[in-house]
Amino acid sequence: DPRTIDLGELNATASGIEDSVTFSSDGRFALLSAIDPKGDLRDYLIETRTGSVKAVTPAGSKRGKLSPDGTRVVTLNLAARKLVIVDVASGKTSDIAGIDGRDEVIGWSPDGHSVFVWNQELPVRLFALDVATGRREPVQAVEPTSSVGSMYARISASSDGKTVAYRLRRGLYTIYLADGLR
């Protein structure tokens, strides 16, 4: 059922990305990035039944993805320029084994053991990355029908990683050469 959640003084336009809100598998929790009145950017956990809002990642983090059980968040630490995992209950931050600086996290696997990542290149190669061991398993590759003029892409994946939707931005330009101008 639709619900209106009052975010108070938080500015939730921080991420500007179409998949910026993620949910626990039972729909009880939602996660989004927002800026507080002091100007600090971080991820906030919303209890959807009560509407309570709680900061769960350190200031200077954004684009969090909530684990299926709602207990962990993968977020981008802006100062360190790296993805980290934050335990929601304790606030403890830990590194992700095997993560690469070019990887973008698309979401969590249904069992919460892995995150789906891609290295932001075309064709898209989606991997399941075990957050404890760093082991990568290929899930699938997605190639646009034409990558001519491709400037960048955004992708989203289903919770099992088997279905991928992508948006591709292209810039097609024409150069004219003129001879004999006076």
Rosetta constraint file for C-alpha pairs under 8 A:
AtomPair CA 5 CA 48 HARMONIC 7.72 0.50
AtomPair CA 5 CA 51 HARMONIC 5.54 0.50
AtomPair CA 6 CA 51 HARMONIC 7.12 0.50
AtomPair CA 7 CA 11 HARMONIC 7.91 0.50
AtomPair CA 7 CA 53 HARMONIC 7.12 0.50
AtomPair CA 9 CA 36 HARMONIC 6.58 0.50
AtomPair CA 9 CA 37 HARMONIC 6.27 0.50
AtomPair CA 10 CA 34 HARMONIC 5.96 0.50
AtomPair CA 10 CA 35 HARMONIC 5.59 0.50
AtomPair CA 10 CA 36 HARMONIC 4.84 0.50
AtomPair CA 10 CA 37 HARMONIC 6.64 0.50
AtomPair CA 11 CA 34 HARMONIC 5.25 0.50
AtomPair CA 11 CA 35 HARMONIC 5.01 0.50
AtomPair CA 11 CA 36 HARMONIC 6.51 0.50
AtomPair CA 12 CA 32 HARMONIC 7.30 0.50
AtomPair CA 12 CA 33 HARMONIC 6.22 0.50
AtomPair CA 12 CA 34 HARMONIC 4.26 0.50
AtomPair CA 12 CA 35 HARMONIC 6.53 0.50
AtomPair CA 13 CA 33 HARMONIC 7.97 0.50
AtomPair CA 13 CA 34 HARMONIC 6.70 0.50
AtomPair CA 14 CA 33 HARMONIC 6.15 0.50
AtomPair CA 14 CA 34 HARMONIC 5.35 0.50
AtomPair CA 14 CA 35 HARMONIC 6.46 0.50
AtomPair CA 14 CA 41 HARMONIC 7.53 0.50
AtomPair CA 15 CA 20 HARMONIC 6.38 0.50
AtomPair CA 15 CA 33 HARMONIC 6.28 0.50
AtomPair CA 15 CA 34 HARMONIC 7.60 0.50
AtomPair CA 15 CA 62 HARMONIC 7.13 0.50
AtomPair CA 15 CA 63 HARMONIC 6.47 0.50
AtomPair CA 16 CA 20 HARMONIC 7.32 0.50
AtomPair CA 19 CA 156 HARMONIC 7.33 0.50
AtomPair CA 20 CA 32 HARMONIC 6.13 0.50
AtomPair CA 20 CA 33 HARMONIC 7.26 0.50
AtomPair CA 20 CA 63 HARMONIC 6.28 0.50
AtomPair CA 20 CA 64 HARMONIC 7.69 0.50
AtomPair CA 21 CA 30 HARMONIC 6.63 0.50
AtomPair CA 21 CA 31 HARMONIC 5.53 0.50
AtomPair CA 21 CA 32 HARMONIC 4.86 0.50
AtomPair CA 21 CA 33 HARMONIC 7.84 0.50
AtomPair CA 21 CA 65 HARMONIC 7.83 0.50
AtomPair CA 22 CA 30 HARMONIC 5.61 0.50
AtomPair CA 22 CA 31 HARMONIC 5.31 0.50
AtomPair CA 22 CA 32 HARMONIC 6.90 0.50
AtomPair CA 22 CA 64 HARMONIC 7.96 0.50
AtomPair CA 22 CA 65 HARMONIC 5.88 0.50
AtomPair CA 22 CA 66 HARMONIC 5.86 0.50
AtomPair CA 23 CA 27 HARMONIC 5.74 0.50
AtomPair CA 23 CA 28 HARMONIC 7.53 0.50
AtomPair CA 23 CA 29 HARMONIC 5.64 0.50
AtomPair CA 23 CA 30 HARMONIC 4.35 0.50
AtomPair CA 23 CA 31 HARMONIC 6.31 0.50
AtomPair CA 23 CA 66 HARMONIC 6.22 0.50
AtomPair CA 23 CA 67 HARMONIC 7.94 0.50
AtomPair CA 23 CA 68 HARMONIC 7.28 0.50
AtomPair CA 23 CA 70 HARMONIC 7.73 0.50
AtomPair CA 24 CA 28 HARMONIC 6.31 0.50
AtomPair CA 24 CA 29 HARMONIC 5.34 0.50
AtomPair CA 24 CA 30 HARMONIC 6.48 0.50
AtomPair CA 24 CA 66 HARMONIC 6.34 0.50
AtomPair CA 24 CA 67 HARMONIC 6.26 0.50
AtomPair CA 24 CA 68 HARMONIC 4.47 0.50
AtomPair CA 24 CA 69 HARMONIC 5.58 0.50
AtomPair CA 24 CA 70 HARMONIC 5.08 0.50
AtomPair CA 25 CA 68 HARMONIC 4.69 0.50
AtomPair CA 25 CA 69 HARMONIC 6.37 0.50
AtomPair CA 25 CA 70 HARMONIC 7.90 0.50
AtomPair CA 25 CA 110 HARMONIC 7.93 0.50
AtomPair CA 26 CA 68 HARMONIC 7.77 0.50
AtomPair CA 26 CA 69 HARMONIC 7.72 0.50
AtomPair CA 27 CA 48 HARMONIC 7.40 0.50
AtomPair CA 28 CA 47 HARMONIC 5.98 0.50
AtomPair CA 28 CA 48 HARMONIC 5.39 0.50
AtomPair CA 28 CA 49 HARMONIC 6.62 0.50
AtomPair CA 29 CA 45 HARMONIC 6.61 0.50
AtomPair CA 29 CA 46 HARMONIC 5.51 0.50
AtomPair CA 29 CA 47 HARMONIC 4.79 0.50
AtomPair CA 29 CA 48 HARMONIC 5.56 0.50
AtomPair CA 29 CA 70 HARMONIC 6.44 0.50
AtomPair CA 30 CA 45 HARMONIC 5.78 0.50
AtomPair CA 30 CA 46 HARMONIC 5.07 0.50
AtomPair CA 30 CA 47 HARMONIC 6.68 0.50
AtomPair CA 30 CA 48 HARMONIC 6.74 0.50
AtomPair CA 30 CA 66 HARMONIC 7.49 0.50
AtomPair CA 31 CA 43 HARMONIC 6.60 0.50
AtomPair CA 31 CA 44 HARMONIC 5.54 0.50
AtomPair CA 31 CA 45 HARMONIC 4.66 0.50
AtomPair CA 31 CA 46 HARMONIC 6.15 0.50
AtomPair CA 31 CA 64 HARMONIC 7.08 0.50
AtomPair CA 31 CA 65 HARMONIC 7.09 0.50
AtomPair CA 31 CA 66 HARMONIC 6.20 0.50
AtomPair CA 32 CA 43 HARMONIC 5.42 0.50
AtomPair CA 32 CA 44 HARMONIC 5.46 0.50
AtomPair CA 32 CA 45 HARMONIC 6.88 0.50
AtomPair CA 32 CA 63 HARMONIC 7.37 0.50
AtomPair CA 32 CA 64 HARMONIC 6.82 0.50
AtomPair CA 33 CA 41 HARMONIC 6.95 0.50
AtomPair CA 33 CA 42 HARMONIC 5.50 0.50
AtomPair CA 33 CA 43 HARMONIC 4.20 0.50
AtomPair CA 33 CA 44 HARMONIC 6.08 0.50
AtomPair CA 33 CA 62 HARMONIC 5.43 0.50
AtomPair CA 33 CA 63 HARMONIC 6.12 0.50
AtomPair CA 33 CA 64 HARMONIC 6.89 0.50
AtomPair CA 34 CA 41 HARMONIC 5.67 0.50
AtomPair CA 34 CA 42 HARMONIC 5.89 0.50
AtomPair CA 34 CA 43 HARMONIC 6.26 0.50
AtomPair CA 34 CA 44 HARMONIC 7.00 0.50
AtomPair CA 34 CA 62 HARMONIC 7.93 0.50
AtomPair CA 35 CA 39 HARMONIC 5.59 0.50
AtomPair CA 35 CA 40 HARMONIC 5.32 0.50
AtomPair CA 35 CA 41 HARMONIC 4.38 0.50
AtomPair CA 35 CA 42 HARMONIC 6.64 0.50
AtomPair CA 36 CA 40 HARMONIC 5.46 0.50
AtomPair CA 36 CA 41 HARMONIC 6.65 0.50
AtomPair CA 40 CA 59 HARMONIC 5.56 0.50
AtomPair CA 40 CA 60 HARMONIC 6.56 0.50
AtomPair CA 41 CA 59 HARMONIC 5.49 0.50
AtomPair CA 41 CA 60 HARMONIC 5.27 0.50
AtomPair CA 41 CA 61 HARMONIC 6.17 0.50
AtomPair CA 41 CA 62 HARMONIC 6.72 0.50
AtomPair CA 42 CA 55 HARMONIC 7.03 0.50
AtomPair CA 42 CA 56 HARMONIC 7.67 0.50
AtomPair CA 42 CA 57 HARMONIC 5.74 0.50
AtomPair CA 42 CA 58 HARMONIC 6.13 0.50
AtomPair CA 42 CA 59 HARMONIC 5.02 0.50
AtomPair CA 42 CA 60 HARMONIC 5.82 0.50
AtomPair CA 42 CA 61 HARMONIC 4.75 0.50
AtomPair CA 42 CA 62 HARMONIC 5.32 0.50
AtomPair CA 43 CA 55 HARMONIC 6.10 0.50
AtomPair CA 43 CA 56 HARMONIC 6.02 0.50
AtomPair CA 43 CA 57 HARMONIC 5.43 0.50
AtomPair CA 43 CA 58 HARMONIC 7.90 0.50
AtomPair CA 43 CA 61 HARMONIC 6.76 0.50
AtomPair CA 43 CA 62 HARMONIC 5.80 0.50
AtomPair CA 43 CA 63 HARMONIC 7.35 0.50
AtomPair CA 43 CA 64 HARMONIC 6.12 0.50
AtomPair CA 43 CA 75 HARMONIC 7.86 0.50
AtomPair CA 44 CA 53 HARMONIC 6.45 0.50
AtomPair CA 44 CA 54 HARMONIC 5.40 0.50
AtomPair CA 44 CA 55 HARMONIC 4.38 0.50
AtomPair CA 44 CA 56 HARMONIC 5.56 0.50
AtomPair CA 44 CA 57 HARMONIC 7.25 0.50
AtomPair CA 45 CA 53 HARMONIC 5.73 0.50
AtomPair CA 45 CA 54 HARMONIC 5.22 0.50
AtomPair CA 45 CA 55 HARMONIC 6.28 0.50
AtomPair CA 45 CA 56 HARMONIC 6.31 0.50
AtomPair CA 46 CA 51 HARMONIC 6.15 0.50
AtomPair CA 46 CA 52 HARMONIC 5.65 0.50
AtomPair CA 46 CA 53 HARMONIC 4.56 0.50
AtomPair CA 46 CA 54 HARMONIC 6.50 0.50
AtomPair CA 47 CA 51 HARMONIC 5.32 0.50
AtomPair CA 47 CA 52 HARMONIC 5.33 0.50
AtomPair CA 47 CA 53 HARMONIC 6.63 0.50
AtomPair CA 48 CA 52 HARMONIC 7.44 0.50
AtomPair CA 56 CA 86 HARMONIC 7.67 0.50
AtomPair CA 56 CA 88 HARMONIC 5.76 0.50
AtomPair CA 56 CA 91 HARMONIC 6.51 0.50
AtomPair CA 57 CA 61 HARMONIC 6.66 0.50
AtomPair CA 57 CA 73 HARMONIC 7.91 0.50
AtomPair CA 57 CA 75 HARMONIC 7.70 0.50
AtomPair CA 57 CA 86 HARMONIC 6.47 0.50
AtomPair CA 57 CA 88 HARMONIC 7.84 0.50
AtomPair CA 57 CA 91 HARMONIC 6.80 0.50
AtomPair CA 60 CA 77 HARMONIC 6.14 0.50
AtomPair CA 60 CA 78 HARMONIC 5.58 0.50
AtomPair CA 60 CA 79 HARMONIC 6.72 0.50
AtomPair CA 61 CA 75 HARMONIC 6.23 0.50
AtomPair CA 61 CA 76 HARMONIC 5.25 0.50
AtomPair CA 61 CA 77 HARMONIC 4.53 0.50
AtomPair CA 61 CA 78 HARMONIC 5.58 0.50
AtomPair CA 62 CA 75 HARMONIC 5.80 0.50
AtomPair CA 62 CA 76 HARMONIC 5.40 0.50
AtomPair CA 62 CA 77 HARMONIC 7.03 0.50
AtomPair CA 62 CA 78 HARMONIC 7.57 0.50
AtomPair CA 63 CA 75 HARMONIC 5.77 0.50
AtomPair CA 63 CA 76 HARMONIC 6.22 0.50
AtomPair CA 64 CA 73 HARMONIC 5.94 0.50
AtomPair CA 64 CA 74 HARMONIC 5.34 0.50
AtomPair CA 64 CA 75 HARMONIC 4.10 0.50
AtomPair CA 64 CA 76 HARMONIC 6.80 0.50
AtomPair CA 65 CA 73 HARMONIC 5.45 0.50
AtomPair CA 65 CA 74 HARMONIC 5.24 0.50
AtomPair CA 65 CA 75 HARMONIC 6.49 0.50
AtomPair CA 65 CA 105 HARMONIC 7.74 0.50
AtomPair CA 65 CA 106 HARMONIC 7.84 0.50
AtomPair CA 65 CA 107 HARMONIC 6.04 0.50
AtomPair CA 65 CA 108 HARMONIC 7.42 0.50
AtomPair CA 66 CA 70 HARMONIC 5.88 0.50
AtomPair CA 66 CA 71 HARMONIC 7.64 0.50
AtomPair CA 66 CA 72 HARMONIC 6.10 0.50
AtomPair CA 66 CA 73 HARMONIC 4.69 0.50
AtomPair CA 66 CA 74 HARMONIC 6.76 0.50
AtomPair CA 66 CA 107 HARMONIC 7.81 0.50
AtomPair CA 66 CA 108 HARMONIC 7.54 0.50
AtomPair CA 67 CA 71 HARMONIC 6.35 0.50
AtomPair CA 67 CA 72 HARMONIC 5.33 0.50
AtomPair CA 67 CA 73 HARMONIC 5.99 0.50
AtomPair CA 67 CA 74 HARMONIC 7.84 0.50
AtomPair CA 67 CA 107 HARMONIC 7.96 0.50
AtomPair CA 67 CA 108 HARMONIC 5.85 0.50
AtomPair CA 67 CA 112 HARMONIC 5.98 0.50
AtomPair CA 68 CA 108 HARMONIC 6.89 0.50
AtomPair CA 68 CA 109 HARMONIC 7.75 0.50
AtomPair CA 68 CA 110 HARMONIC 6.23 0.50
AtomPair CA 68 CA 111 HARMONIC 7.34 0.50
AtomPair CA 68 CA 112 HARMONIC 6.06 0.50
AtomPair CA 69 CA 112 HARMONIC 7.41 0.50
AtomPair CA 70 CA 88 HARMONIC 7.74 0.50
AtomPair CA 71 CA 87 HARMONIC 6.18 0.50
AtomPair CA 71 CA 88 HARMONIC 5.25 0.50
AtomPair CA 71 CA 89 HARMONIC 6.93 0.50
AtomPair CA 72 CA 85 HARMONIC 6.61 0.50
AtomPair CA 72 CA 86 HARMONIC 5.60 0.50
AtomPair CA 72 CA 87 HARMONIC 4.70 0.50
AtomPair CA 72 CA 88 HARMONIC 5.36 0.50
AtomPair CA 73 CA 85 HARMONIC 5.50 0.50
AtomPair CA 73 CA 86 HARMONIC 5.15 0.50
AtomPair CA 73 CA 87 HARMONIC 6.66 0.50
AtomPair CA 73 CA 88 HARMONIC 6.99 0.50
AtomPair CA 74 CA 83 HARMONIC 6.60 0.50
AtomPair CA 74 CA 84 HARMONIC 5.59 0.50
AtomPair CA 74 CA 85 HARMONIC 4.47 0.50
AtomPair CA 74 CA 86 HARMONIC 6.41 0.50
AtomPair CA 74 CA 105 HARMONIC 7.83 0.50
AtomPair CA 75 CA 83 HARMONIC 5.52 0.50
AtomPair CA 75 CA 84 HARMONIC 5.60 0.50
AtomPair CA 75 CA 85 HARMONIC 6.38 0.50
AtomPair CA 75 CA 86 HARMONIC 7.47 0.50
AtomPair CA 76 CA 81 HARMONIC 6.89 0.50
AtomPair CA 76 CA 82 HARMONIC 5.70 0.50
AtomPair CA 76 CA 83 HARMONIC 4.45 0.50
AtomPair CA 76 CA 84 HARMONIC 6.41 0.50
AtomPair CA 77 CA 81 HARMONIC 5.61 0.50
AtomPair CA 77 CA 82 HARMONIC 5.45 0.50
AtomPair CA 77 CA 83 HARMONIC 5.97 0.50
AtomPair CA 77 CA 84 HARMONIC 6.79 0.50
AtomPair CA 78 CA 82 HARMONIC 6.94 0.50
AtomPair CA 81 CA 101 HARMONIC 7.82 0.50
AtomPair CA 82 CA 101 HARMONIC 6.45 0.50
AtomPair CA 83 CA 95 HARMONIC 7.33 0.50
AtomPair CA 83 CA 96 HARMONIC 7.14 0.50
AtomPair CA 83 CA 99 HARMONIC 7.62 0.50
AtomPair CA 84 CA 93 HARMONIC 6.55 0.50
AtomPair CA 84 CA 94 HARMONIC 5.76 0.50
AtomPair CA 84 CA 95 HARMONIC 4.93 0.50
AtomPair CA 84 CA 96 HARMONIC 5.83 0.50
AtomPair CA 85 CA 93 HARMONIC 5.63 0.50
AtomPair CA 85 CA 94 HARMONIC 5.29 0.50
AtomPair CA 85 CA 95 HARMONIC 6.28 0.50
AtomPair CA 85 CA 96 HARMONIC 6.61 0.50
AtomPair CA 86 CA 91 HARMONIC 5.88 0.50
AtomPair CA 86 CA 92 HARMONIC 5.61 0.50
AtomPair CA 86 CA 93 HARMONIC 4.47 0.50
AtomPair CA 86 CA 94 HARMONIC 6.49 0.50
AtomPair CA 87 CA 91 HARMONIC 5.15 0.50
AtomPair CA 87 CA 92 HARMONIC 5.36 0.50
AtomPair CA 87 CA 93 HARMONIC 6.55 0.50
AtomPair CA 88 CA 92 HARMONIC 7.80 0.50
AtomPair CA 96 CA 131 HARMONIC 5.46 0.50
AtomPair CA 96 CA 132 HARMONIC 7.03 0.50
AtomPair CA 96 CA 134 HARMONIC 7.23 0.50
AtomPair CA 97 CA 130 HARMONIC 7.71 0.50
AtomPair CA 97 CA 131 HARMONIC 5.70 0.50
AtomPair CA 97 CA 132 HARMONIC 5.97 0.50
AtomPair CA 97 CA 133 HARMONIC 5.82 0.50
AtomPair CA 97 CA 134 HARMONIC 4.29 0.50
AtomPair CA 98 CA 129 HARMONIC 7.47 0.50
AtomPair CA 98 CA 131 HARMONIC 7.64 0.50
AtomPair CA 98 CA 133 HARMONIC 7.32 0.50
AtomPair CA 98 CA 134 HARMONIC 3.94 0.50
AtomPair CA 98 CA 135 HARMONIC 6.78 0.50
AtomPair CA 98 CA 136 HARMONIC 7.90 0.50
AtomPair CA 99 CA 103 HARMONIC 6.67 0.50
AtomPair CA 99 CA 129 HARMONIC 7.77 0.50
AtomPair CA 99 CA 134 HARMONIC 6.92 0.50
AtomPair CA 100 CA 119 HARMONIC 7.95 0.50
AtomPair CA 102 CA 119 HARMONIC 5.11 0.50
AtomPair CA 102 CA 120 HARMONIC 6.78 0.50
AtomPair CA 103 CA 117 HARMONIC 5.84 0.50
AtomPair CA 103 CA 118 HARMONIC 5.35 0.50
AtomPair CA 103 CA 119 HARMONIC 4.31 0.50
AtomPair CA 103 CA 120 HARMONIC 6.73 0.50
AtomPair CA 104 CA 117 HARMONIC 5.34 0.50
AtomPair CA 104 CA 118 HARMONIC 5.52 0.50
AtomPair CA 104 CA 119 HARMONIC 6.16 0.50
AtomPair CA 104 CA 120 HARMONIC 6.76 0.50
AtomPair CA 105 CA 115 HARMONIC 6.56 0.50
AtomPair CA 105 CA 116 HARMONIC 5.79 0.50
AtomPair CA 105 CA 117 HARMONIC 4.54 0.50
AtomPair CA 105 CA 118 HARMONIC 6.93 0.50
AtomPair CA 106 CA 115 HARMONIC 7.30 0.50
AtomPair CA 106 CA 116 HARMONIC 5.38 0.50
AtomPair CA 106 CA 117 HARMONIC 5.67 0.50
AtomPair CA 106 CA 118 HARMONIC 7.57 0.50
AtomPair CA 106 CA 155 HARMONIC 7.39 0.50
AtomPair CA 106 CA 156 HARMONIC 6.12 0.50
AtomPair CA 106 CA 157 HARMONIC 6.59 0.50
AtomPair CA 107 CA 115 HARMONIC 5.64 0.50
AtomPair CA 107 CA 116 HARMONIC 5.40 0.50
AtomPair CA 107 CA 117 HARMONIC 7.62 0.50
AtomPair CA 107 CA 157 HARMONIC 7.32 0.50
AtomPair CA 107 CA 159 HARMONIC 7.14 0.50
AtomPair CA 108 CA 112 HARMONIC 5.95 0.50
AtomPair CA 108 CA 113 HARMONIC 7.78 0.50
AtomPair CA 108 CA 114 HARMONIC 5.97 0.50
AtomPair CA 108 CA 115 HARMONIC 4.22 0.50
AtomPair CA 108 CA 116 HARMONIC 5.94 0.50
AtomPair CA 108 CA 159 HARMONIC 6.84 0.50
AtomPair CA 109 CA 113 HARMONIC 6.68 0.50
AtomPair CA 109 CA 114 HARMONIC 5.37 0.50
AtomPair CA 109 CA 115 HARMONIC 5.63 0.50
AtomPair CA 109 CA 116 HARMONIC 6.75 0.50
AtomPair CA 109 CA 128 HARMONIC 7.51 0.50
AtomPair CA 109 CA 159 HARMONIC 5.93 0.50
AtomPair CA 109 CA 160 HARMONIC 5.95 0.50
AtomPair CA 109 CA 161 HARMONIC 7.42 0.50
AtomPair CA 110 CA 159 HARMONIC 6.01 0.50
AtomPair CA 110 CA 160 HARMONIC 6.36 0.50
AtomPair CA 113 CA 130 HARMONIC 5.77 0.50
AtomPair CA 113 CA 131 HARMONIC 6.31 0.50
AtomPair CA 113 CA 132 HARMONIC 7.53 0.50
AtomPair CA 114 CA 128 HARMONIC 5.74 0.50
AtomPair CA 114 CA 129 HARMONIC 5.05 0.50
AtomPair CA 114 CA 130 HARMONIC 4.16 0.50
AtomPair CA 114 CA 131 HARMONIC 5.42 0.50
AtomPair CA 115 CA 128 HARMONIC 5.59 0.50
AtomPair CA 115 CA 129 HARMONIC 5.30 0.50
AtomPair CA 115 CA 130 HARMONIC 6.65 0.50
AtomPair CA 115 CA 131 HARMONIC 6.88 0.50
AtomPair CA 116 CA 126 HARMONIC 6.57 0.50
AtomPair CA 116 CA 127 HARMONIC 5.52 0.50
AtomPair CA 116 CA 128 HARMONIC 4.60 0.50
AtomPair CA 116 CA 129 HARMONIC 6.18 0.50
AtomPair CA 116 CA 161 HARMONIC 7.07 0.50
AtomPair CA 117 CA 126 HARMONIC 5.79 0.50
AtomPair CA 117 CA 127 HARMONIC 5.36 0.50
AtomPair CA 117 CA 128 HARMONIC 6.45 0.50
AtomPair CA 117 CA 129 HARMONIC 6.85 0.50
AtomPair CA 118 CA 124 HARMONIC 6.68 0.50
AtomPair CA 118 CA 125 HARMONIC 5.84 0.50
AtomPair CA 118 CA 126 HARMONIC 4.99 0.50
AtomPair CA 118 CA 127 HARMONIC 6.36 0.50
AtomPair CA 119 CA 124 HARMONIC 7.74 0.50
AtomPair CA 119 CA 125 HARMONIC 7.47 0.50
AtomPair CA 120 CA 124 HARMONIC 7.05 0.50
AtomPair CA 120 CA 153 HARMONIC 7.42 0.50
AtomPair CA 121 CA 125 HARMONIC 7.83 0.50
AtomPair CA 122 CA 143 HARMONIC 6.84 0.50
AtomPair CA 122 CA 147 HARMONIC 7.81 0.50
AtomPair CA 122 CA 153 HARMONIC 7.96 0.50
AtomPair CA 123 CA 141 HARMONIC 6.82 0.50
AtomPair CA 123 CA 142 HARMONIC 5.84 0.50
AtomPair CA 123 CA 143 HARMONIC 4.59 0.50
AtomPair CA 123 CA 144 HARMONIC 7.04 0.50
AtomPair CA 124 CA 141 HARMONIC 5.44 0.50
AtomPair CA 124 CA 142 HARMONIC 4.99 0.50
AtomPair CA 124 CA 143 HARMONIC 6.22 0.50
AtomPair CA 125 CA 138 HARMONIC 7.35 0.50
AtomPair CA 125 CA 139 HARMONIC 7.71 0.50
AtomPair CA 125 CA 140 HARMONIC 6.03 0.50
AtomPair CA 125 CA 141 HARMONIC 4.39 0.50
AtomPair CA 125 CA 142 HARMONIC 6.50 0.50
AtomPair CA 126 CA 138 HARMONIC 6.19 0.50
AtomPair CA 126 CA 139 HARMONIC 5.48 0.50
AtomPair CA 126 CA 140 HARMONIC 5.37 0.50
AtomPair CA 126 CA 141 HARMONIC 6.05 0.50
AtomPair CA 126 CA 161 HARMONIC 7.85 0.50
AtomPair CA 127 CA 136 HARMONIC 6.04 0.50
AtomPair CA 127 CA 137 HARMONIC 5.39 0.50
AtomPair CA 127 CA 138 HARMONIC 4.41 0.50
AtomPair CA 127 CA 139 HARMONIC 5.13 0.50
AtomPair CA 127 CA 140 HARMONIC 7.18 0.50
AtomPair CA 128 CA 136 HARMONIC 5.64 0.50
AtomPair CA 128 CA 137 HARMONIC 5.13 0.50
AtomPair CA 128 CA 138 HARMONIC 6.36 0.50
AtomPair CA 128 CA 139 HARMONIC 6.38 0.50
AtomPair CA 129 CA 134 HARMONIC 5.94 0.50
AtomPair CA 129 CA 135 HARMONIC 5.71 0.50
AtomPair CA 129 CA 136 HARMONIC 4.58 0.50
AtomPair CA 129 CA 137 HARMONIC 6.54 0.50
AtomPair CA 130 CA 134 HARMONIC 5.12 0.50
AtomPair CA 130 CA 135 HARMONIC 5.34 0.50
AtomPair CA 130 CA 136 HARMONIC 6.56 0.50
AtomPair CA 131 CA 135 HARMONIC 7.94 0.50
AtomPair CA 139 CA 161 HARMONIC 6.71 0.50
AtomPair CA 139 CA 162 HARMONIC 7.21 0.50
AtomPair CA 140 CA 161 HARMONIC 7.94 0.50
AtomPair CA 140 CA 162 HARMONIC 7.28 0.50
AtomPair CA 142 CA 164 HARMONIC 7.76 0.50
AtomPair CA 148 CA 170 HARMONIC 7.54 0.50
AtomPair CA 148 CA 172 HARMONIC 7.98 0.50
AtomPair CA 149 CA 170 HARMONIC 5.03 0.50
AtomPair CA 149 CA 171 HARMONIC 5.13 0.50
AtomPair CA 149 CA 172 HARMONIC 5.49 0.50
AtomPair CA 150 CA 168 HARMONIC 6.77 0.50
AtomPair CA 150 CA 169 HARMONIC 5.87 0.50
AtomPair CA 150 CA 170 HARMONIC 4.41 0.50
AtomPair CA 150 CA 171 HARMONIC 6.54 0.50
AtomPair CA 151 CA 168 HARMONIC 7.60 0.50
AtomPair CA 151 CA 169 HARMONIC 5.61 0.50
AtomPair CA 151 CA 170 HARMONIC 5.41 0.50
AtomPair CA 151 CA 171 HARMONIC 6.65 0.50
AtomPair CA 152 CA 168 HARMONIC 6.07 0.50
AtomPair CA 152 CA 169 HARMONIC 5.56 0.50
AtomPair CA 152 CA 170 HARMONIC 7.47 0.50
AtomPair CA 153 CA 166 HARMONIC 6.78 0.50
AtomPair CA 153 CA 167 HARMONIC 5.49 0.50
AtomPair CA 153 CA 168 HARMONIC 4.40 0.50
AtomPair CA 153 CA 169 HARMONIC 6.14 0.50
AtomPair CA 154 CA 166 HARMONIC 5.57 0.50
AtomPair CA 154 CA 167 HARMONIC 5.25 0.50
AtomPair CA 154 CA 168 HARMONIC 6.67 0.50
AtomPair CA 155 CA 164 HARMONIC 6.80 0.50
AtomPair CA 155 CA 165 HARMONIC 5.67 0.50
AtomPair CA 155 CA 166 HARMONIC 4.24 0.50
AtomPair CA 155 CA 167 HARMONIC 6.41 0.50
AtomPair CA 156 CA 164 HARMONIC 5.73 0.50
AtomPair CA 156 CA 165 HARMONIC 5.35 0.50
AtomPair CA 156 CA 166 HARMONIC 6.37 0.50
AtomPair CA 157 CA 161 HARMONIC 5.34 0.50
AtomPair CA 157 CA 162 HARMONIC 7.25 0.50
AtomPair CA 157 CA 163 HARMONIC 5.65 0.50
AtomPair CA 157 CA 164 HARMONIC 4.37 0.50
AtomPair CA 157 CA 165 HARMONIC 6.33 0.50
AtomPair CA 158 CA 162 HARMONIC 6.45 0.50
AtomPair CA 158 CA 163 HARMONIC 5.31 0.50
AtomPair CA 158 CA 164 HARMONIC 6.47 0.50
